[in-house]
Amino acid sequence: MIPDDDLPECCGSGCTNCVLDRTTRFRKPSTARPSVLDGGYKRFQCTNISQCSYNTFLFRFRYLFASSETVPPDIELSIPPGSHLMLRAPKGWRETSRPLNAIFATWRNKTAASMNELESRVHNGGVRQTVAKYDQSERDLYISRSYTPVLVDEDACEFDVLIKMEVSGEMSEYLQTVQVDDVLEWKGTYTGFVWERNARKSLICFAQGVGLAPIYSILTAILNDEEDETRLNLIYCCRDIDGILLRDKLTKMSAFWNFDSTIYLSRETCTCGGKTTRNCSCLSSKVKYGEKILNHRLEKIDIENLLHKYGQHNSLQVLICGTESFSKLIENCLTLLNVRDLYKF
């Protein structure tokens, strides 16, 4: 039998019967209360759904206790920062009566218009590529995907998860039929990242879009630890100002002495003509106190200038969560500057 610590971490591809199905490397103290997630899939009730951006929604789930509406004092919901859970849904859900949740109607209408525009471009000589996101040969009874909780209430056994709706995504289409009070099945936890208090003097986090989820949970955990004095710097890249996720929460985090953040917008409109010179003033009326938002894309020069400020790289760790091209840009800069301590989600 292979020792537990020698097994690789979950690949996160959403296998229904994963051979790496096991608990996280975050080990609870022997005196800790058992987690409701210990074991296989568990039933969680959806208690709220809200829209955070054009295509991203925040779902809240609460563990469904069998015999009582109150949480027993001898149990908790343990989800380590940066880890993800697996959500599964029956493959035959389309055969049941599941009406569309009204909150997704606007998103679907705008998406349909965008898809019509895309199809027109493809018809006129463009190229449209599709990427398989999971094993097409899977023939069991469920579809499954991994999602990272951004907020966890251990005592109330609740968690919030950001979910980006994908066009023609099977799980996305299922989630659009989820109503408040519906019960879904979650399993976990899975992670490969372990943070030790004050292990580094500085932690730089590069996040893109919904890739903020694991980064945010880690930053929150560090800031909530009064004995952790690690200096934190979040570099967050979004499409436009309306696409900034958890914006109010990020603004509140700026009140901490050891937290700094910069938000880059790649496709925000500009009427002053300063975007091409990286000196746009169009956002002055939209930026809140404590925010640093730049109306241009994150580029190599920005990454290099930031890293040069940290000097001794042996006291620095970097976290990255975004698309492959986004991650590659940052990795190339880190390699040139001989920064080796990095982790990709």
C-alpha positions as CSV (number, residue, x, y, z in Angstrom):
1,M,0.0,0.0,0.0
2,I,1.4,3.4,-1.0
3,P,1.8,5.8,2.0
4,D,-0.7,8.6,2.1
5,D,1.9,11.3,1.9
6,D,3.5,9.8,-1.2
7,L,0.3,10.0,-3.3
8,P,0.0,12.9,-5.8
9,E,-2.6,15.5,-5.3
10,C,-6.0,15.6,-7.0
11,C,-5.6,16.7,-10.7
12,G,-8.8,18.7,-10.4
13,S,-10.2,17.5,-13.8
14,G,-13.5,16.4,-12.2
15,C,-13.2,12.6,-12.3
16,T,-16.3,11.1,-10.7
17,N,-14.4,8.2,-9.2
18,C,-11.0,9.7,-8.7
19,V,-8.2,7.3,-7.8
20,L,-6.7,10.1,-5.7
21,D,-9.9,10.4,-3.7
22,R,-8.6,11.3,-0.2
23,T,-8.5,14.1,2.3
24,T,-6.3,17.2,2.0
25,R,-2.7,17.4,3.3
26,F,-3.9,20.0,5.7
27,R,-4.1,17.9,8.9
28,K,-6.4,19.0,11.7
29,P,-5.2,18.7,15.3
30,S,-6.2,15.6,17.1
31,T,-8.5,17.7,19.3
32,A,-10.3,19.3,16.4
33,R,-14.0,18.5,15.8
34,P,-14.8,16.2,12.9
35,S,-15.7,17.8,9.6
36,V,-19.0,17.3,7.9
37,L,-17.0,16.6,4.7
38,D,-15.2,13.6,6.2
39,G,-16.1,10.6,3.9
40,G,-17.7,10.7,0.4
41,Y,-20.2,13.1,-1.2
42,K,-22.3,15.1,1.3
43,R,-25.6,16.9,0.9
44,F,-25.5,20.8,1.0
45,Q,-28.5,23.0,0.6
46,C,-28.3,26.2,-1.6
47,T,-29.3,29.1,0.6
48,N,-28.5,32.1,-1.7
49,I,-27.5,32.9,-5.3
50,S,-26.3,36.4,-6.4
51,Q,-24.6,37.8,-9.5
52,C,-21.1,39.2,-9.0
53,S,-20.2,40.1,-12.6
54,Y,-21.5,39.6,-16.1
55,N,-20.8,35.8,-16.1
56,T,-19.9,35.0,-12.5
57,F,-22.3,34.1,-9.7
58,L,-21.8,33.6,-6.0
59,F,-23.6,30.5,-4.5
60,R,-23.9,29.9,-0.8
61,F,-24.3,26.3,0.5
62,R,-25.1,25.0,4.0
63,Y,-24.6,21.4,5.1
64,L,-28.0,19.6,5.3
65,F,-28.3,17.9,8.7
66,A,-30.6,15.0,8.8
67,S,-32.6,15.6,12.0
68,S,-32.1,19.2,13.1
69,E,-31.9,22.7,11.7
70,T,-29.3,23.7,14.2
71,V,-25.6,22.8,13.9
72,P,-24.5,20.2,16.5
73,P,-21.7,21.6,18.7
74,D,-19.4,18.6,18.1
75,I,-19.0,19.1,14.3
76,E,-17.7,21.7,11.9
77,L,-17.0,22.5,8.2
78,S,-13.3,22.3,7.7
79,I,-12.1,23.6,4.3
80,P,-8.4,24.7,4.3
81,P,-7.6,28.0,2.4
82,G,-6.9,27.5,-1.3
83,S,-8.4,24.0,-1.4
84,H,-11.3,23.0,-3.7
85,L,-14.3,20.8,-3.5
86,M,-15.9,18.5,-6.1
87,L,-19.5,19.1,-7.1
88,R,-21.5,16.3,-8.9
89,A,-24.8,16.3,-10.7
90,P,-26.7,13.4,-12.3
91,K,-26.2,13.1,-16.0
92,G,-29.9,12.5,-16.5
93,W,-30.9,15.9,-15.0
94,R,-32.3,17.1,-18.3
95,E,-34.9,14.3,-18.2
96,T,-36.4,15.8,-15.0
97,S,-38.5,18.9,-14.6
98,R,-35.9,21.6,-13.8
99,P,-37.0,25.1,-14.8
100,L,-34.4,27.9,-15.4
101,N,-33.7,30.1,-12.4
102,A,-34.7,33.6,-13.3
103,I,-31.4,35.1,-12.1
104,F,-29.7,33.6,-15.1
105,A,-32.1,35.0,-17.7
106,T,-30.2,38.2,-18.4
107,W,-26.9,36.4,-18.7
108,R,-28.3,33.9,-21.1
109,N,-29.8,36.6,-23.4
110,K,-26.5,38.5,-23.6
111,T,-24.6,35.3,-24.1
112,A,-26.9,34.3,-27.0
113,A,-26.3,37.7,-28.7
114,S,-22.5,37.2,-28.2
115,M,-22.6,33.7,-29.7
116,N,-24.5,34.9,-32.7
117,E,-21.8,37.5,-33.3
118,L,-19.1,34.9,-32.9
119,E,-20.9,32.5,-35.3
120,S,-21.1,35.3,-37.8
121,R,-17.3,35.9,-37.6
122,V,-16.6,32.2,-38.0
123,H,-18.9,32.0,-41.0
124,N,-17.0,34.9,-42.6
125,G,-13.6,33.2,-42.4
126,G,-12.7,33.2,-38.7
127,V,-11.6,30.2,-36.8
128,R,-13.3,28.9,-33.7
129,Q,-11.5,26.4,-31.5
130,T,-13.1,24.1,-28.9
131,V,-11.3,22.4,-26.1
132,A,-12.4,19.2,-24.4
133,K,-12.7,20.0,-20.6
134,Y,-13.2,16.4,-19.4
135,D,-13.1,12.8,-20.5
136,Q,-15.7,12.4,-23.2
137,S,-15.7,8.6,-22.8
138,E,-17.0,8.8,-19.2
139,R,-20.1,6.7,-19.0
140,D,-21.1,6.7,-15.4
141,L,-24.2,8.4,-13.9
142,Y,-22.6,11.8,-12.9
143,I,-20.9,14.9,-14.2
144,S,-18.5,16.5,-11.8
145,R,-16.4,19.7,-11.6
146,S,-14.1,21.3,-9.0
147,Y,-14.7,24.7,-7.4
148,T,-12.9,26.7,-4.7
149,P,-14.8,28.2,-1.8
150,V,-13.9,31.8,-1.1
151,L,-15.6,32.2,2.3
152,V,-16.1,29.4,4.9
153,D,-18.1,29.6,8.1
154,E,-16.8,26.6,10.0
155,D,-19.3,26.8,12.8
156,A,-22.4,27.4,10.7
157,C,-21.2,24.7,8.2
158,E,-21.6,27.2,5.3
159,F,-19.4,28.1,2.4
160,D,-19.6,30.6,-0.6
161,V,-18.3,29.6,-4.0
162,L,-17.7,31.7,-7.1
163,I,-18.8,30.0,-10.3
164,K,-18.2,31.3,-13.8
165,M,-20.9,30.3,-16.2
166,E,-19.5,28.6,-19.3
167,V,-21.3,28.8,-22.7
168,S,-22.6,25.3,-23.5
169,G,-21.0,23.9,-20.3
170,E,-22.9,20.9,-19.0
171,M,-22.4,21.8,-15.3
172,S,-23.1,25.5,-16.0
173,E,-26.4,24.6,-17.7
174,Y,-27.3,22.4,-14.7
175,L,-26.4,25.1,-12.2
176,Q,-28.7,27.6,-14.0
177,T,-31.6,25.4,-12.9
178,V,-30.6,25.4,-9.3
179,Q,-33.0,27.2,-7.0
180,V,-32.6,28.4,-3.5
181,D,-33.3,25.4,-1.1
182,D,-32.2,22.9,-3.7
183,V,-29.8,20.2,-2.4
184,L,-26.6,19.4,-4.2
185,E,-23.7,17.0,-3.4
186,W,-20.2,18.1,-2.6
187,K,-17.1,16.2,-1.8
188,G,-13.6,17.2,-0.6
189,T,-11.3,18.7,0.3
190,Y,-8.5,18.7,-2.2
191,T,-5.4,20.9,-2.3
192,G,-1.7,20.9,-3.0
193,F,-0.8,24.2,-1.3
194,V,0.3,24.4,2.3
195,W,0.9,27.8,4.0
196,E,3.0,28.1,7.1
197,R,2.7,31.2,9.3
198,N,5.5,33.7,8.6
199,A,7.3,31.2,6.3
200,R,8.1,34.1,3.9
201,K,8.5,37.8,4.4
202,S,6.4,38.5,1.3
203,L,3.7,36.8,-0.7
204,I,2.8,38.0,-4.2
205,C,-0.4,36.7,-5.7
206,F,-1.3,37.0,-9.4
207,A,-4.9,36.3,-10.1
208,Q,-7.1,36.5,-13.2
209,G,-10.9,36.7,-13.2
210,V,-12.5,33.9,-11.2
211,G,-8.9,32.7,-10.4
212,L,-9.2,35.1,-7.5
213,A,-11.1,32.3,-5.5
214,P,-8.2,30.3,-4.1
215,I,-6.0,33.4,-3.8
216,Y,-8.6,35.3,-1.8
217,S,-9.2,32.5,0.6
218,I,-5.5,32.3,1.4
219,L,-5.1,36.1,1.8
220,T,-8.1,36.2,4.1
221,A,-6.7,33.4,6.3
222,I,-3.4,35.2,6.6
223,L,-4.9,38.5,7.4
224,N,-7.2,36.9,10.0
225,D,-4.1,35.4,11.7
226,E,-2.9,38.1,14.1
227,E,0.5,36.4,14.5
228,D,1.2,36.2,10.7
229,E,3.2,39.3,9.6
230,T,3.7,38.3,6.0
231,R,3.5,41.2,3.6
232,L,0.8,40.5,1.0
233,N,0.6,41.9,-2.5
234,L,-2.3,41.0,-4.8
235,I,-2.1,41.7,-8.6
236,Y,-5.6,41.1,-10.0
237,C,-6.4,41.2,-13.7
238,C,-9.9,41.7,-14.9
239,R,-11.7,42.4,-18.2
240,D,-13.3,45.7,-17.0
241,I,-14.4,47.4,-13.8
242,D,-17.7,45.6,-13.7
243,G,-15.8,42.3,-13.8
244,I,-13.9,42.9,-10.5
245,L,-15.0,40.1,-8.2
246,L,-15.4,40.6,-4.4
247,R,-14.6,44.3,-5.0
248,D,-16.0,45.5,-1.7
249,K,-14.2,42.8,0.3
250,L,-10.9,43.6,-1.5
251,T,-11.3,47.3,-0.6
252,K,-11.8,46.4,3.1
253,M,-8.6,44.3,3.0
254,S,-6.6,47.4,2.1
255,A,-7.1,48.6,5.7
256,F,-4.6,46.0,6.8
257,W,-1.0,47.3,7.2
258,N,0.5,44.3,5.4
259,F,-1.8,44.2,2.4
260,D,-1.5,45.9,-0.9
261,S,-3.3,45.4,-4.3
262,T,-3.3,46.6,-7.8
263,I,-6.1,45.8,-10.3
264,Y,-5.4,45.8,-14.1
265,L,-8.3,46.2,-16.6
266,S,-7.6,44.9,-20.1
267,R,-10.8,45.9,-21.9
268,E,-12.3,48.8,-20.0
269,T,-13.3,51.6,-22.4
270,C,-11.3,54.8,-22.5
271,T,-12.5,58.1,-23.9
272,C,-9.6,60.3,-22.8
273,G,-7.1,58.7,-25.2
274,G,-4.7,57.8,-22.4
275,K,-5.1,54.1,-22.4
276,T,-2.4,53.5,-25.1
277,T,0.1,55.6,-23.1
278,R,-0.9,53.9,-19.8
279,N,-2.1,57.2,-18.4
280,C,-5.9,56.9,-18.6
281,S,-7.9,59.2,-16.3
282,C,-11.4,57.8,-17.2
283,L,-11.6,55.8,-14.0
284,S,-11.0,58.6,-11.6
285,S,-14.7,58.9,-10.7
286,K,-15.2,55.2,-10.4
287,V,-12.3,54.3,-8.1
288,K,-13.1,53.9,-4.4
289,Y,-10.9,55.1,-1.6
290,G,-8.0,52.8,-1.1
291,E,-8.3,51.2,-4.5
292,K,-5.5,51.2,-7.1
293,I,-7.0,50.4,-10.5
294,L,-5.1,50.8,-13.8
295,N,-6.8,50.9,-17.1
296,H,-4.4,48.9,-19.1
297,R,-3.3,45.2,-19.4
298,L,-0.7,43.7,-17.1
299,E,2.5,43.4,-19.1
300,K,6.0,42.1,-18.6
301,I,7.4,45.5,-17.5
302,D,4.8,45.7,-14.7
303,I,5.8,42.3,-13.3
304,E,9.5,43.1,-13.5
305,N,9.1,46.5,-11.8
306,L,7.1,44.9,-9.0
307,L,9.5,42.0,-8.4
308,H,12.6,44.3,-8.5
309,K,11.2,46.0,-5.4
310,Y,11.5,42.9,-3.3
311,G,15.3,42.4,-3.6
312,Q,16.1,39.1,-1.8
313,H,14.0,36.5,-3.6
314,N,14.7,33.9,-1.0
315,S,12.1,35.6,1.3
316,L,9.5,35.7,-1.4
317,Q,6.8,33.3,-2.6
318,V,4.5,33.8,-5.6
319,L,1.1,32.3,-6.2
320,I,-0.5,32.2,-9.7
321,C,-4.1,31.4,-10.7
322,G,-5.4,32.2,-14.2
323,T,-5.4,31.0,-17.8
324,E,-2.5,29.2,-19.3
325,S,-1.3,32.3,-21.3
326,F,-1.6,34.5,-18.2
327,S,0.4,32.0,-16.1
328,K,3.0,31.6,-18.8
329,L,3.6,35.4,-18.9
330,I,4.3,35.5,-15.2
331,E,6.4,32.4,-15.1
332,N,8.7,33.7,-17.9
333,C,9.3,36.9,-15.9
334,L,10.0,34.9,-12.7
335,T,12.5,32.7,-14.5
336,L,14.3,35.7,-15.9
337,L,14.5,37.2,-12.4
338,N,15.5,33.9,-10.8
339,V,12.4,33.7,-8.7
340,R,11.8,30.0,-8.1
341,D,9.4,29.7,-5.2
342,L,6.0,29.7,-7.0
343,Y,2.8,27.8,-6.9
344,K,0.2,27.5,-9.7
345,F,-3.4,26.6,-8.9
